[in-house]
Each structure stands twice: as C-alpha cells, then as structure tokens.
Amino acid sequence: MTSPKSPLSALTDVQLMQVALGLAPPWKVVECRLDLAGGQVDVHLDFERGAEFGCPVCGHTQELTWRHSPSTSQD
C-alpha cells in the first residue's frame, strides 16, 4: 500500500519557505540556503516592484538581519 503524496512534496525549497513563513504578497522568498557548518538557514526576502510600504516615520527601507534563537539546546 502506498501513501498519498503531500502537496508540499512538490514545492521547491523557496516555495516551501514561503509557505512555512506564511508570507503573502507583496513579500516573497527569493533565495534560501542551508549552512550546516554554520548551523543556520539564510532566507532572502524581497517584495513586488511598486509595493508601497516602509518605515512609518521616514519611509525608508533597508536590508536587515534577523537572528532567531534556537528553541532547543545541544549540550
């Protein structure tokens, strides 16, 4: 007996990360890289051309790095 395939099994790594993060337009994942040696996943986000949003004070956008602390420790 074979088990049915999950719809997620047909997704690319970028599409899977988009779903996992729950991103909706104008946001999109454009690249993700797994760095096993460094113990991190790098996810690059972008937005649709012409999207209007930014800092509510100055209106500027900038590239940021967000670091998520692991929920489990490896002792």
Contacts in CASP RR format, 6 or more apart in sequence:
PFRMAT RR
TARGET T0000
AUTHOR 0000-0000-0000
METHOD contacts of the structure
MODEL  1
MTSPKSPLSALTDVQLMQVALGLAPPWKVVECRLDLAGGQVDVHLDFERG
AEFGCPVCGHTQELTWRHSPSTSQD
8 16 0 8 1.000
8 19 0 8 1.000
11 19 0 8 1.000
13 32 0 8 1.000
14 29 0 8 1.000
14 30 0 8 1.000
14 31 0 8 1.000
14 32 0 8 1.000
15 29 0 8 1.000
17 29 0 8 1.000
17 32 0 8 1.000
17 43 0 8 1.000
18 28 0 8 1.000
18 29 0 8 1.000
21 29 0 8 1.000
21 43 0 8 1.000
23 29 0 8 1.000
23 45 0 8 1.000
25 48 0 8 1.000
26 47 0 8 1.000
26 48 0 8 1.000
26 50 0 8 1.000
26 51 0 8 1.000
26 53 0 8 1.000
27 45 0 8 1.000
27 46 0 8 1.000
27 47 0 8 1.000
28 45 0 8 1.000
28 46 0 8 1.000
28 47 0 8 1.000
28 48 0 8 1.000
29 43 0 8 1.000
29 44 0 8 1.000
29 45 0 8 1.000
30 44 0 8 1.000
30 45 0 8 1.000
30 46 0 8 1.000
31 42 0 8 1.000
31 43 0 8 1.000
31 44 0 8 1.000
32 41 0 8 1.000
32 42 0 8 1.000
32 43 0 8 1.000
32 44 0 8 1.000
33 41 0 8 1.000
33 42 0 8 1.000
34 41 0 8 1.000
35 41 0 8 1.000
35 42 0 8 1.000
47 53 0 8 1.000
53 61 0 8 1.000
54 60 0 8 1.000
54 61 0 8 1.000
55 61 0 8 1.000
END
